Amino acid sequence: MTDTPRSASPGWLGTLLASASFARAFTLVVFGAVFSAFAIERVAGRVTYVTIVSGLCVLGIGVMAARRRELSLLRLVPTTVVIFVGWAFVSIFWSSDVGTSFWSWVSMATMAFLAVVIGHVRDTLQTVRALGDVLRALLAVSLALEVLSGILLDVPFAFLGIQGDLAQLGPIQGIFGTRNLLGFVAVLALITFLIEYRTQSVRPGLSVASVVLAGGLAVLSDSPTVVVLALGVGLAVGALALVRHARPERRAGLQLALGALVVIGVFVGYAARHPIIALLGAGTDFSMRVELWNFMVDILRQRPVQGFGWFGVWNQGEYPFNAINFWLDTDHATGLNAYFDVALQLGWVGLVLFLAIGALALGRSWLVAGERRSVVYAWTPLMLVALLVNSMFESFTLTGLGWLMLVLCAVRAGQSRSWREKIDNGTDADGPGSGSGSGLPHAQGEQGMAG
């Protein structure tokens, strides 16, 4: 009697890691940890946060290994992201502080890896739902702490950076440390909650309450960048709606016209920047930023091609960051502009690569959102618009939650309208992860792919 070979069983651990339930839990924990990084570090210390993220990376490796048959190496990560992260690593060798640059690069690569895992184990609707659940909880906690600090106790919570100014209608910070970051997260939440409402993926009452919560916190943050950010996203919503309702034969011409309007708008906005700043009442804040940016450009001339090495958040004891803060008599931790920050740290090569990540991801996702029936496809381009517009006033997209969301959107956009689709014929038409058993069959039907 001969033994019959049995098919290799993945075992209980492999089955768990490859399950849809584990993918959802993993996504929730990643979003929760990264978006509440400031609060975690203030309450439990940086070592705790690093330990959490390290553990998530180990789990992420296990998830990718368990799902390896669903994945294609060719379509795993957008080329622009790989090259940008690679250039940041190379810059370590001419950095003035190799150790700090290396660990900053590790942080960047870690966030990118977590984004890639989420992008391949969750489809767009599942990602929206997970992010919506996390942001609802974090914004609710922020509001509760602001009420407790500013109204019930009338005592600042210094360890969380909460100043207790809710009774004066702001500015408030929530658990995010600064009013600008709270405003930025609130706008991301608004986009997510509105997509949830349009896709009817949560109860209407919960959707309306979520929108009111995010909108109220965005206003109470009193962030000067929120107005510009909301205006940019609002214009993108209108333009995308126009494209989606246009006849297919007219879409190409309409897209070109919209692209031309964007270019013209950028030039007009730059030319009329002073009246716009005066209208928004942000003159002092913006003039400080302009002075900072001008000094950064002056110093960049010393190393225009390669920059001064990757640091992410500034190491204020190293050149050129110490020189900038000394001459401006400030203590900036970033360049308050992702584009100037990238140029300073990675030179014009890094800036071109960074722009390529955003431009290609926005272009691909915009075209898909304009053609596909489901409104859920609008989430990726609208999130990218928010990230790229905010990058003109803050450097959030280079580290932490901003970088996580940028890479996630780039991965999502790269799964369609990419040159990889023509080469990688071995990947299922529905994309990697389509067989994850998400429990949302209607979502997979709308998506045409599962992330």
Secondary structure, 3 states (H helix, E strand, C coil): CCCCCCCCCCHHHHHHHCCHHHHHHHHHHHHHHHHCHHHHHHHHCHHHHHHHHHHHHHHHHHHHHHCHHHCCHHHCCCHHHHHHHHHHHHHHHHCCCHHHHHHHHHHHHHHHHHHHHHHHHCCHHHHHHHHHHHHHHHHHHHHHHHHHHHHHCCCCEHHHCECCCHHHCCCCCHHHCCHHHHHHHHHHHHHHHHHHHHHCCCCHHHHHHHHHHHHHHHHHCCCHHHHHHHHHHHHHHHHHHHHHHCCHHHHHHHHHHHHHHHHHHHHHHHHCHHHHHHHHCCHHHHHHHHHHHHHHHHHHCCCCCCCCCCCCCCCCCCCCHHHHHHHHCCCCCCCCCHHHHHHHHHHHHHHHHHHHHHHHHHHHHHHHHHHCCCHHHHHHHHHHHHHHHHCCCCCHHHCHHHHHHHHHHHHHHHCCCCCHHHHCCCCCCCCCCCCCCCCCHHHHHHHCCCC
